[in-house]
Amino acid sequence: MSERLHKHLARAGVASRRAAEELIKAGRVSVNGVPATLGQSVTEADDIRLDGQLIETQRVEAVTFALYKPRGYVTTARDEYGRKNVLDAMPDVPGLHPVGRLDRDSEGLLLLTTDGDLTQTLTHPSFGHEKAYRAWTEGEPDEVALDALVTGVKLDDGVAQASHASAALGGAHVVLTEGRKRQVRRMLEAVGHPVTRLLRYRVGGLWLGDLDVGEYRELGRRELQDLLDPAATPPQVRDRQWERIRRRWG
C-alpha cells in the first residue's frame, strides 16, 4: 500500500510531517536513488534515504516526552544563531522533535515526540487542542480587559480570541485553542498589559505537574490518553491538577 512520502517519513519517526516536507524541498531525501519530490507516493518496498542514510521502513515504537522548557531555549529544529535548543536538554533519540513551538522567552510544558501522527493531531488547527498559560504582566488586567481577551482583540494578523481568561496575582490565566506566534503576549499587550513572564502549564489534558525547570519525563499510555482526550479525565483529577498549579504559581 502506498502513502505520501512526508507521511511515511513522519511515521518512521524522522520528523513531523511539516518538517519532512522541508527536508524533501531541501533535496535531502531520495527515493530509489532519485531526488524526492513533494507529494510523491512511496511503498514499503522503496529505498528511501535521508542524506544518504537508509530510512528503516518498519515502524519503531514511538516515544513522547513532557519537558519543562527553560527560558532562553528555542524550539526550532535548527538555529542559525547557535542559541540553546530544547533538543540539547533531551536524550539523543532519533527522530525526536518538538510538538509546535514555545517562544524563546517563555517557559513551561513542551512536548517532544518521535510520532509524526501525534504531532499532526496536536498542531493542526482543526483539532483545537487547548493550551493554558500563566502570564505575569505590567499591571493587573481587570474584568474589562479579561472579557476583551475572550470577546476578541484585533492583532496585525486578525482578531484573536481566548477560550477562557481569569485573574491571577500580578497577571492572568489564559487558555487558547489556536496557536499563532507569540499570541498570548500580543493579546495581553493589545489590552494594555505587556507580559513580563509567560509559562505554559497545560496542553490538552496533560499538565506540567511537578516538573522543575529543565526536567522531563516520558509519557505513558494513560498520559497520552489524557493529552488527546481531556474530557475523559475525571473532574476530581482535573481539580487537583488545577489546585497544584494555583499553589505553585498563583
C-alpha positions as CSV (number, residue, x, y, z in Angstrom):
1,M,0.0,0.0,0.0
2,S,1.3,3.4,-0.9
3,E,1.3,6.6,1.1
4,R,2.7,10.2,0.7
5,L,6.4,10.4,1.3
6,H,6.1,13.1,4.0
7,K,3.6,10.9,6.0
8,H,5.9,7.9,5.6
9,L,8.9,9.9,7.0
10,A,6.7,11.1,9.9
11,R,5.5,7.6,10.6
12,A,9.1,6.4,10.6
13,G,10.0,9.0,13.3
14,V,12.2,11.1,11.0
15,A,10.4,14.4,11.6
16,S,7.0,15.9,11.8
17,R,5.0,16.0,8.5
18,R,5.7,19.7,8.0
19,A,9.4,19.2,8.8
20,A,9.5,16.2,6.5
21,E,8.2,18.4,3.6
22,E,11.0,20.9,4.3
23,L,13.6,18.0,4.1
24,I,12.1,17.0,0.8
25,K,12.2,20.5,-0.6
26,A,15.8,20.9,0.5
27,G,16.7,17.9,-1.6
28,R,17.9,15.8,1.3
29,V,15.5,12.9,0.6
30,S,15.9,10.3,-2.2
31,V,13.6,7.5,-3.4
32,N,15.3,4.6,-5.2
33,G,18.3,6.8,-5.9
34,V,16.3,9.7,-7.3
35,P,15.8,13.1,-5.5
36,A,12.3,13.0,-4.0
37,T,9.5,15.5,-4.8
38,L,6.7,16.9,-2.8
39,G,3.5,14.9,-3.0
40,Q,5.3,11.8,-4.1
41,S,3.9,8.4,-3.0
42,V,6.0,5.5,-1.8
43,T,5.6,2.0,-0.6
44,E,7.4,-0.2,2.0
45,A,9.4,-1.7,-0.9
46,D,11.0,1.6,-1.9
47,D,14.6,2.6,-1.0
48,I,14.1,5.8,0.9
49,R,17.2,7.7,2.2
50,L,17.8,11.0,4.1
51,D,21.2,12.5,3.5
52,G,22.2,9.1,2.0
53,Q,21.2,7.1,5.1
54,L,18.6,4.4,4.6
55,I,15.3,5.1,6.4
56,E,14.0,2.0,8.2
57,T,10.6,1.2,6.8
58,Q,9.5,-0.8,9.8
59,R,7.9,1.5,12.3
60,V,9.7,1.7,15.6
61,E,7.9,2.2,18.9
62,A,7.2,6.0,19.3
63,V,8.2,7.8,22.4
64,T,6.8,11.1,23.7
65,F,8.2,13.3,26.5
66,A,7.0,16.2,28.5
67,L,9.7,18.8,29.2
68,Y,9.7,21.9,31.4
69,K,11.3,24.1,28.8
70,P,13.6,26.7,30.4
71,R,13.5,30.3,29.2
72,G,16.2,31.1,26.7
73,Y,15.8,27.8,24.7
74,V,14.5,27.8,21.1
75,T,12.2,25.1,19.7
76,T,13.3,25.2,16.1
77,A,15.0,22.1,14.7
78,R,18.0,24.2,13.6
79,D,19.0,27.7,14.8
80,E,21.3,29.8,12.6
81,Y,22.3,31.9,15.6
82,G,23.7,29.0,17.7
83,R,21.2,29.5,20.5
84,K,20.4,26.8,23.0
85,N,17.9,24.3,21.6
86,V,15.4,22.2,23.5
87,L,16.9,19.1,22.0
88,D,20.0,19.9,23.9
89,A,18.0,19.2,27.1
90,M,16.8,15.8,25.9
91,P,18.2,12.3,25.4
92,D,19.6,11.5,22.0
93,V,16.5,9.8,20.4
94,P,16.4,9.5,16.6
95,G,13.5,11.4,15.1
96,L,12.7,13.3,18.3
97,H,11.2,16.7,17.6
98,P,9.2,19.4,19.4
99,V,5.4,19.4,19.0
100,G,4.7,23.0,18.0
101,R,6.5,25.9,19.5
102,L,7.0,27.8,22.7
103,D,8.9,31.0,22.1
104,R,12.4,31.5,23.4
105,D,11.4,33.9,26.2
106,S,8.6,31.6,27.5
107,E,8.9,28.6,29.7
108,G,6.8,25.6,30.8
109,L,5.2,22.5,29.2
110,L,6.6,21.4,25.8
111,L,6.0,18.1,24.2
112,L,8.6,16.3,22.2
113,T,7.9,13.1,20.2
114,T,9.1,10.7,17.5
115,D,5.4,10.2,16.5
116,G,4.7,12.3,13.4
117,D,1.0,11.5,13.5
118,L,0.7,12.7,17.1
119,T,2.4,16.0,16.1
120,Q,-0.1,16.4,13.2
121,T,-3.0,15.8,15.6
122,L,-1.8,18.3,18.2
123,T,-0.7,21.1,15.9
124,H,-3.4,21.1,13.2
125,P,-5.9,24.0,13.8
126,S,-8.9,21.8,13.1
127,F,-8.4,19.7,16.3
128,G,-8.5,22.8,18.6
129,H,-6.5,21.4,21.5
130,E,-6.4,23.8,24.4
131,K,-3.1,25.3,25.7
132,A,-3.2,27.0,29.1
133,Y,-0.9,29.8,30.2
134,R,0.0,31.7,33.4
135,A,1.1,35.2,32.5
136,W,2.7,37.9,34.7
137,T,2.0,41.4,33.3
138,E,2.7,45.1,33.7
139,G,-0.4,46.0,35.8
140,E,-3.2,43.5,36.6
141,P,-5.8,43.0,33.9
142,D,-9.2,44.0,35.2
143,E,-12.5,42.4,34.3
144,V,-12.9,44.6,31.2
145,A,-9.5,43.5,29.9
146,L,-10.1,39.8,30.6
147,D,-13.5,40.0,28.9
148,A,-11.9,41.6,25.9
149,L,-9.5,38.7,25.6
150,V,-12.4,36.3,25.3
151,T,-14.5,38.5,23.1
152,G,-11.6,39.1,20.8
153,V,-8.8,41.6,20.3
154,K,-7.5,42.8,16.9
155,L,-4.0,41.8,16.1
156,D,-2.0,42.5,12.9
157,D,-2.9,39.0,11.6
158,G,-6.6,39.2,12.5
159,V,-8.9,39.0,15.5
160,A,-7.7,36.6,18.2
161,Q,-9.8,35.1,21.0
162,A,-9.1,33.2,24.2
163,S,-11.5,30.5,25.1
164,H,-11.0,31.5,28.8
165,A,-9.3,34.2,30.8
166,S,-9.2,34.8,34.5
167,A,-7.4,37.0,37.0
168,A,-4.2,35.9,38.8
169,L,-1.9,37.7,41.2
170,G,0.1,40.1,39.0
171,G,-1.3,38.8,35.8
172,A,-3.8,36.3,34.3
173,H,-4.5,32.8,33.3
174,V,-5.3,32.5,29.6
175,V,-6.5,29.4,27.6
176,L,-6.2,29.3,23.8
177,T,-7.4,26.8,21.2
178,E,-5.2,28.3,18.4
179,G,-1.5,28.8,18.2
180,R,-0.4,31.9,16.5
181,K,3.1,33.2,17.0
182,R,3.5,34.9,20.5
183,Q,-0.2,35.1,20.7
184,V,-0.7,35.4,24.4
185,R,1.9,38.1,24.6
186,R,0.4,40.1,21.7
187,M,-3.2,39.7,23.1
188,L,-2.3,41.0,26.5
189,E,-0.2,43.8,25.1
190,A,-3.3,44.8,23.0
191,V,-5.4,45.2,26.1
192,G,-2.7,47.3,27.8
193,H,-0.8,44.7,29.9
194,P,2.5,43.7,28.3
195,V,3.8,40.3,29.5
196,T,6.9,40.1,31.7
197,R,6.9,36.3,32.2
198,L,4.9,33.6,30.5
199,L,4.5,29.9,31.5
200,R,2.5,27.2,29.8
201,Y,1.2,24.6,32.2
202,R,-1.3,22.5,30.2
203,V,-1.7,21.1,26.7
204,G,-4.9,19.3,26.1
205,G,-5.4,17.2,29.2
206,L,-1.7,17.0,30.1
207,W,-0.4,19.1,32.9
208,L,3.1,20.3,33.7
209,G,2.7,18.8,37.2
210,D,5.7,18.7,39.4
211,L,8.4,19.0,36.8
212,D,11.1,21.5,37.6
213,V,12.9,23.7,35.0
214,G,14.8,21.6,32.6
215,E,13.3,18.3,33.8
216,Y,11.5,15.9,31.5
217,R,9.5,12.6,31.8
218,E,8.4,10.1,29.2
219,L,4.6,9.8,28.8
220,G,2.9,6.6,29.4
221,R,-0.3,5.3,27.7
222,R,-2.6,6.9,30.2
223,E,-0.9,10.3,30.0
224,L,-1.2,10.2,26.2
225,Q,-4.9,9.4,26.5
226,D,-5.3,12.4,28.9
227,L,-3.4,14.6,26.4
228,L,-5.6,13.7,23.5
229,D,-9.0,13.3,25.3
230,P,-9.2,15.8,28.2
231,A,-13.0,15.2,28.5
232,A,-12.2,11.7,29.7
233,T,-10.2,13.0,32.7
234,P,-12.3,12.6,35.9
235,P,-13.3,16.1,37.2
236,Q,-11.6,15.4,40.6
237,V,-8.3,14.7,38.9
238,R,-8.5,17.9,36.8
239,D,-9.4,19.9,40.0
240,R,-6.3,18.5,41.8
241,Q,-4.1,19.5,38.9
242,W,-5.6,23.0,38.8
243,E,-5.1,23.4,42.6
244,R,-1.5,22.3,42.2
245,I,-0.9,25.0,39.5
246,R,-2.6,27.7,41.7
247,R,-0.5,26.8,44.7
248,R,2.7,26.8,42.7
249,W,2.2,29.9,40.6
250,G,-0.8,31.8,41.9
